Amino acid sequence: MVKMSVLGSNEFVVGFQLAGIKDTVEVSNSPINDIEKLKNRKEIGIIVIEEKILDNLDKHQRLKIEDSVDPVFIPVSTKIEQGSLKRLIKKSVGVDLWK
């Protein structure tokens, strides 16, 4: 069975904990290490990640995470960029809807 995990600040993960998600990780001073640890856990298929974490990564690291299929990263934020949304839809549906 595929499990879901959440990575973000304390304020971010608390909401998911209240919704019943047990596997939450508070981001440390080295977010890329937190991400790699979650990626290496084979039982995790979906990682909800706070958008602020992705904003602080370099472009290459961010694209690698956004293009990941196993596990799938789902960035959550109050704002969303059209480019990120486009990549998520293409990954989910398998078709570029903006063509």
Secondary structure, 3 states (H helix, E strand, C coil): CCEEEEEECHHHHHHHHHCCCCCEEECCCCHHHHHHHHHCCCCEEEEEEEHHHHHCCCHHHHHHHHCCCCCEEEEECCCCCHHHHHHHHHHHHCCCCCC
